[in-house]
Amino acid sequence: MQFRPEQLAALVAIVDHGTFDAAAHHLSITPSAVSQRIRALESEVGRVLLVRATPVRTTEAGAVVLRLARQQRLLETEALSDLAAGESARIDLPVAVNADSLATWFTAAIGACAQWGGITLRLHVEDEDHSATLLRAGAVLGAVTSDPVPVQGCEVERLGVMRYLPVATPELARRHARGRGYDWAAMPMIRFNAKDDLQHGILAAHGVAETPPIHDVPSSQGFVAAVFAGLGWGMVPEDQLGDGLRTGAVVRLGRRTRADVPLYWQRWRLRSAHVERLTAIVRAAADGLRR
């Protein structure tokens, strides 16, 4: 089996741009030529690689080939940069990171990348429980994830722990106080999106089976603002609380109640100077997470 560079380039372009027509425009060829390259690639592999939907997505076999295509392109670009005697080719670094990390400790990694010439950082915001999916799909070369089990072809290292505290405004907490606790089933709750189960974990720990009123706020900063505004209670990263607890803008719902979410860095198992440098940057940025 032999993969032709133009076929792999067509596969990457289709996935990145979502359609065969957009890929053709990006590659400056006709849509028919793109289709021919993918058919030839699928014939060579003996498997269907793409689901022809909108946007186009890879099959399980397609994800394997896509990851290979991206890895080959990265290594080729690094080699060309070395041969260019200082005229570095620009290299894409696609990374998956959860919104709360992006709003807190990962900003240090962005700052370090800002000083790194010749790269473009492409961030995919995904929940830490699901970011490994992007690695499996070949969409990113590294991911901040809560999964300690490495994706095939990847290495994993522990970064540390993000601590979340259940907080609410004093007025909301007083309104739903019941004895020494709270009426969790009636107190409005805020979650990031349907994948966010941190709040439900607290409810389960308190033996609450009923579903309280739920507000969805799919923004890390917006989530915190909504909690501070009294829309509902929520699990807020300790680093995003600022002086809210000290000033009394919010109160902690239970002195011992918290959630510690372990974070890991998964990245391609690849001898790449760029992957190694990015890993060192992420590791340094996450230094404050070690508990």
Protein Blocks (a to p, Z undefined) as FASTA:
>chain_A
ZZdfklmmmmmmmmmnopaklmmmmnopafklmmmmmmmmmmmnopafbdcdddddddfk
lmmmmmmmmmmmmmmmmmmmmmnnopacdddddddddfklmmmmmmmmmmmmmmmghiac
ddddddfklmmmmmmnopafbdcdfbfbdcehiacddfbdcdddddddfklmmmmgghjb
ccfklmccddfblmlmklmmmmmmnopabdcddddddbfklmmmmmmnopaccdddfkln
mmmlmnomaccehjkbccdddddddddddddfklmmmmmmmmmmmmmmpZZ
